[in-house]
């Protein structure tokens, strides 16, 4: 778990753990009527069935049988195979296929760009990860909630609290307020900026939306209330944001 320090305050940022942003490899099917596309759709469906059972090598074999002539489905098959490689901890192979998928759609593939950003983060190639998230946002015409969220985390780690807060707000809006961790992280950014009343509300929202299960929000709320009542004066404050990402991506990994 990564940690950032600012004065006497330590902050651990919460990462996306929503099912709607995980396991995206199996979400798409081709709508084309051509024979090659129908065959590609069948192969993708078979690959998806293997993926659902964590049979990643078998899934890759199906995806890789899709012909480049299938165009959109071919790009999807490359992306799906990349997600499988990622699940197999073969991150470099996953990134290679993400790049191929992105190229096959002339850089207009938000899911693959986001997945690439996640993989780059894993390899600690943060400037490249930031660029991939920005490209995902651009390719989605600004509508990619998960990319805003991940970019918010990286921005927070870089100690740019105001910009990070804006990104978390955007993630909340774009997800139709289905990212409790964004409320928690936004609360930390607000607390770091001295806006404790607003931070308190964000922690309460995160806790409410998770039915009290987001421990970071519970800890943050307790400490924020202590700060507001001034009972924490002189104490070491450690607001927590949470970090767990399973799988690869936005309507993805």
C-alpha positions as CSV (number, residue, x, y, z in Angstrom):
1,X,0.0,0.0,0.0
2,X,1.5,3.3,-1.0
3,X,1.7,6.2,1.4
4,X,2.3,10.0,1.0
5,X,3.4,12.3,3.8
6,X,2.6,16.0,4.2
7,X,3.9,17.5,7.4
8,X,2.6,15.3,10.3
9,X,-0.2,13.8,8.2
10,X,0.0,10.5,6.4
11,X,-2.5,9.7,3.6
12,X,-3.2,6.4,1.9
13,X,-5.4,6.8,-1.2
14,X,-8.3,4.6,-2.0
15,X,-8.3,2.8,-5.3
16,X,-11.2,1.7,-7.4
17,X,-12.7,-1.6,-6.4
18,X,-16.0,-1.5,-8.3
19,X,-17.1,-4.6,-10.2
20,X,-18.3,-2.3,-13.0
21,X,-14.7,-1.3,-13.5
22,X,-13.2,-4.8,-13.3
23,X,-13.4,-7.7,-15.7
24,X,-14.1,-5.8,-18.9
25,X,-12.6,-8.2,-21.3
26,X,-15.8,-10.1,-21.7
27,X,-18.2,-7.2,-22.1
28,X,-18.3,-6.6,-25.8
29,X,-19.6,-8.4,-28.8
30,X,-19.4,-7.6,-32.5
31,X,-22.6,-6.4,-34.2
32,X,-21.3,-6.7,-37.8
33,X,-23.1,-9.0,-40.2
34,X,-20.1,-10.2,-42.3
35,X,-19.1,-13.9,-42.2
36,X,-15.7,-13.0,-40.8
37,X,-17.3,-10.9,-38.0
38,X,-19.8,-13.6,-37.1
39,X,-16.9,-16.1,-36.8
40,X,-15.0,-13.5,-34.7
41,X,-18.0,-13.0,-32.4
42,X,-18.2,-16.7,-31.9
43,X,-14.5,-16.9,-31.0
44,X,-14.8,-13.9,-28.7
45,X,-17.8,-15.6,-26.9
46,X,-15.9,-18.8,-26.5
47,X,-12.9,-16.8,-25.2
48,X,-15.2,-15.0,-22.8
49,X,-16.5,-18.3,-21.5
50,X,-13.0,-19.4,-20.7
51,X,-12.1,-16.1,-19.2
52,X,-15.1,-16.3,-16.9
53,X,-13.7,-19.6,-15.6
54,X,-10.2,-18.1,-15.2
55,X,-9.0,-20.4,-18.0
56,X,-6.9,-17.6,-19.4
57,X,-4.6,-19.6,-21.7
58,X,-7.6,-21.2,-23.4
59,X,-9.2,-17.8,-23.6
60,X,-6.1,-16.3,-25.3
61,X,-6.1,-19.1,-27.8
62,X,-9.6,-18.3,-28.9
63,X,-9.0,-14.5,-29.0
64,X,-5.9,-14.9,-31.1
65,X,-7.8,-16.9,-33.7
66,X,-9.8,-13.8,-34.6
67,X,-8.7,-12.5,-38.1
68,X,-7.5,-8.9,-38.6
69,X,-10.1,-8.6,-41.3
70,X,-12.7,-8.6,-38.5
71,X,-11.6,-5.0,-37.7
72,X,-13.5,-3.9,-34.6
73,X,-13.7,-7.4,-33.3
74,X,-10.0,-7.9,-34.0
75,X,-9.1,-4.9,-31.8
76,X,-11.4,-6.3,-29.1
77,X,-9.8,-9.7,-29.3
78,X,-6.3,-8.1,-28.8
79,X,-7.5,-6.2,-25.8
80,X,-9.2,-9.2,-24.3
81,X,-6.1,-11.3,-24.8
82,X,-4.1,-8.5,-23.1
83,X,-6.4,-8.6,-20.1
84,X,-5.8,-12.4,-19.8
85,X,-2.1,-11.9,-19.9
86,X,-2.4,-9.3,-17.2
87,X,-4.3,-11.8,-15.1
88,X,-1.5,-14.2,-15.6
89,X,1.0,-11.6,-14.3
90,X,2.5,-11.3,-17.8
91,X,2.3,-7.5,-17.7
92,X,4.7,-6.8,-20.6
93,X,2.8,-9.2,-22.9
94,X,-0.4,-7.5,-21.8
95,X,0.9,-4.1,-22.6
96,X,2.1,-5.2,-26.0
97,X,-1.4,-6.4,-26.9
98,X,-3.0,-3.2,-25.5
99,X,-0.8,-1.2,-27.8
100,X,-1.8,-3.3,-30.7
101,X,-5.5,-3.0,-29.8
102,X,-5.1,0.8,-29.5
103,X,-3.4,1.0,-32.9
104,X,-6.1,-1.2,-34.5
105,X,-8.7,1.4,-33.5
106,X,-6.5,4.4,-34.5
107,X,-6.0,5.4,-30.8
108,X,-9.7,5.5,-30.1
109,X,-10.0,2.7,-27.6
110,X,-10.6,4.1,-24.1
111,X,-10.7,0.7,-22.3
112,X,-7.4,-0.4,-23.8
113,X,-5.8,2.9,-23.0
114,X,-7.0,2.7,-19.4
115,X,-5.8,-0.9,-19.1
116,X,-2.4,0.3,-20.4
117,X,-2.3,2.9,-17.7
118,X,-3.0,0.4,-14.9
119,X,-0.3,-1.9,-16.2
120,X,2.2,1.0,-16.4
121,X,1.4,1.9,-12.8
122,X,2.2,-1.6,-11.8
123,X,5.6,-1.2,-13.4
124,X,6.0,2.2,-11.6
125,X,6.2,4.0,-14.9
126,X,4.0,6.8,-13.6
127,X,4.5,9.5,-16.2
128,X,3.5,7.1,-18.9
129,X,0.6,5.9,-16.8
130,X,-0.6,9.5,-16.5
131,X,-0.4,9.9,-20.2
132,X,-2.3,6.7,-20.9
133,X,-5.1,7.9,-18.5
134,X,-5.3,11.3,-20.2
135,X,-5.5,9.6,-23.6
136,X,-8.3,7.3,-22.3
137,X,-10.2,10.4,-21.1
138,X,-9.7,12.1,-24.5
139,X,-10.7,9.0,-26.5
140,X,-13.9,8.7,-24.4
141,X,-14.7,12.4,-25.0
142,X,-14.1,13.1,-21.3
143,X,-16.5,10.5,-20.1
144,X,-14.1,7.8,-18.6
145,X,-14.8,7.8,-14.9
146,X,-12.2,5.3,-13.9
147,X,-9.4,7.1,-15.8
148,X,-10.3,10.3,-14.0
149,X,-10.2,8.4,-10.7
150,X,-6.8,6.8,-11.4
151,X,-5.4,10.1,-12.6
152,X,-6.7,11.7,-9.4
153,X,-4.8,9.2,-7.4
154,X,-1.5,9.9,-9.2
155,X,-2.1,13.6,-8.9
156,X,-2.7,13.2,-5.2
157,X,0.5,11.3,-4.8
158,X,2.2,14.2,-6.6
159,X,0.8,16.4,-3.8
160,X,-1.4,18.5,-6.1
161,X,-4.4,18.4,-3.9
162,X,-6.6,20.9,-5.7
163,X,-6.2,19.2,-9.1
164,X,-6.7,15.8,-7.5
165,X,-9.9,17.0,-5.8
166,X,-11.2,18.2,-9.2
167,X,-10.5,14.7,-10.7
168,X,-12.2,12.9,-7.9
169,X,-15.2,15.2,-8.3
170,X,-15.3,14.4,-12.0
171,X,-15.1,10.7,-11.4
172,X,-18.1,10.9,-9.0
173,X,-20.1,12.8,-11.6
174,X,-19.2,10.5,-14.5
175,X,-19.9,7.4,-12.5
176,X,-23.3,8.7,-11.5
177,X,-22.1,8.8,-7.9
178,X,-21.2,5.1,-7.7
179,X,-17.6,5.5,-6.6
180,X,-17.6,5.7,-2.8
181,X,-13.8,5.7,-2.7
182,X,-13.8,8.9,-4.7
183,X,-15.7,10.6,-1.9
184,X,-13.2,9.3,0.6
185,X,-10.3,10.5,-1.4
186,X,-11.9,13.8,-2.1
187,X,-12.4,14.2,1.6
188,X,-8.7,13.7,2.2
189,X,-7.8,16.3,-0.4
190,X,-10.2,18.8,1.2
191,X,-8.8,18.0,4.7
192,X,-5.3,18.7,3.4
193,X,-6.6,22.0,2.2
194,X,-8.0,22.9,5.6
195,X,-11.7,22.5,4.5
196,X,-12.6,20.1,7.3
197,X,-16.4,20.6,7.2
198,X,-16.5,19.7,3.6
199,X,-14.1,16.8,4.2
200,X,-16.4,15.5,7.0
201,X,-19.3,15.4,4.6
202,X,-17.4,13.4,2.0
203,X,-16.3,10.8,4.6
204,X,-19.9,10.5,5.7
205,X,-21.0,10.0,2.1
206,X,-18.3,7.3,1.5
207,X,-19.3,5.5,4.7
208,X,-23.0,5.7,3.9
209,X,-22.6,4.4,0.3
210,X,-20.6,1.4,1.5
211,X,-23.0,0.7,4.4
212,X,-20.2,1.3,6.9
213,X,-17.7,-1.2,5.3
214,X,-15.1,1.3,4.0
215,X,-12.8,1.2,7.0
216,X,-10.6,4.1,5.6
217,X,-13.7,6.4,5.5
218,X,-14.6,5.4,9.1
219,X,-11.1,6.2,10.4
220,X,-11.0,9.4,8.4
221,X,-14.4,10.5,9.7
222,X,-13.4,9.9,13.3
223,X,-10.2,11.9,12.9
224,X,-11.9,14.6,11.0
225,X,-14.5,15.0,13.7
226,X,-11.7,15.1,16.3
227,X,-10.0,17.8,14.4
228,X,-13.2,19.8,14.1
229,X,-13.7,19.6,17.9
230,X,-10.0,20.4,18.4
231,X,-9.6,17.4,20.6
232,X,-6.8,16.2,18.3
233,X,-4.6,19.2,18.9
234,X,-1.0,18.1,19.0
235,X,-1.8,14.5,18.0
236,X,-0.4,12.7,15.0
237,X,-3.2,12.5,12.4
238,X,-3.2,9.8,9.8
239,X,-6.1,10.1,7.4
240,X,-6.5,7.1,5.2
241,X,-7.6,6.7,1.7
242,X,-7.7,3.0,0.5
243,X,-5.8,1.2,-2.2
244,X,-7.0,-2.0,-3.9
245,X,-7.4,-2.7,-7.6
246,X,-8.4,-6.1,-8.8
247,X,-8.1,-7.0,-12.4
248,X,-7.5,-4.6,-15.1
249,X,-9.9,-2.0,-16.1
250,X,-12.8,0.1,-16.8
251,X,-15.6,-1.5,-18.3
252,X,-12.5,-3.6,-18.2
253,X,-10.0,-5.7,-16.4
